[in-house]
């Protein structure tokens, strides 16, 4: 196993950084054990949730699996991810969708879903810390300013952070033991990419999210893909990742700009969906807002203010609202308590996937009124319901994270973490979303823009169609093609 914590793209790490990385790994080993000699097998099963939509098959790992896993060695492609928030799952779904559309078989490997492994224990521990930080940042402006923003903006940017991650990822490699090494891996978080490389997987693509270059996302030995030219420039020279020192650059062969990671179903229907949005606007139909609420309850004040403001417009038939709280029913219950009249105008679509899918299908051509709340305990349904609802909405209300890159008019509320602001900046520059709204007052100003200024809204629709012609939303297809080409070239 190559020690990737000592030198990162030709940039030697100080001895203190290397020792810190080793201590980090040793700490996790002491806490969760070392399963490098465990006899982990793997089994492939149909995914009952997104399998029918995306052709996804789930890879399960554990000592209880002894038969030979049934992988398609010709057309198979691993989509490696972790269950940390919804973002990495959503990007994984985009990659799987593109792979399925191109005739390949996507295998879903969630490294945070194998509870007996050291890998999952390490990831879960770090996920818990990140979730705690996210919640604290939404509750304390001081914590957000002094701790959370700097950590997400500059802390994760440092090469020294990558050194520790690389060392910890050595503990994650055993989950790939029974996976054929020649199957390409597309990782939508850096840890699956690093783990795959440590495990000897031969063809690894590291699909980097966001638009703020950070060493956190580096997995030397993989092909790194990015969604924007700004990210490409930053990663090419490892900009600012070693303080004020000029870094040795990343080789051009290790980095590729591909465009936005978007599902085939959304990309293929851009023209149809944008024309439908403009037609609804011209006919005076209620403007449909799709509101995505994170599980940490971040920006709850903004969501409450938004819903309070929209209630009169909903009653008057000028607006309709979809609210997806993912798998966090308590978030919806808190909103109902805080927004008088919300429950009376709402229809709840909870834990009924068939009903949610049917609603999304009917909304493409039918009328929608009132407020519709969606909540699904299953993580696949919780994430993918937003994708289904996105096609029939007019405006997506979201923080500028992974959804900042999707081909739908977007209203950006305040970010969670400094790195996210660059998603809104990019979206505003390509014309498919607004500038980030820093508070509730600016959010409501932007709602008025969408509702009362037709040219503002239709302009975004037209720009999305124009962007498609340039290939801006073809990133998921390109990632899959690159991954499969790596196998062919070798």
Secondary structure, DSSP 8 states (H G I E B T S, - for coil): ----SSEETTEE--HHHHHHHHHHHHHHHHHH---TT---EEEEEE-TTTHHHH--EEEEEETT--S-----TTTEEEEEE--STTHHHHHHHHHHHHHHHTT-EEEEEETTS-TTSHHHHHHHHHHHHHHHHHHHHHH-HHHIIIIIHHIIIIITTSHHHHHHHHHHHGGGGGGGTTS-TTSEEEESSHHHHHHHHHTT-S-EEEE--SSS--GGG--TTSEEEESSHHHHHHHHTTTTTTTTS------GGGEEE------HHHHHTHHHHHHHHHHHHHHT--EEEEEE--TT-TTHHHHHHHHHHHHHHHHTTSEEEEEE-TT-HHHHHHHHHHSTTHHHHEEEEES-HHHHHHHHHHHTTS---SEEEEE-SSHHHHHHHHHHHHTT-SEEEEESSGGGGSSS-EEEE--SSGGGHHHHHHHHHHTSB-----SHHHHHHHHHHHHH-HHHHHHHHHHHHHHHHTTTT-HHHHHHHHHHHHHHH-
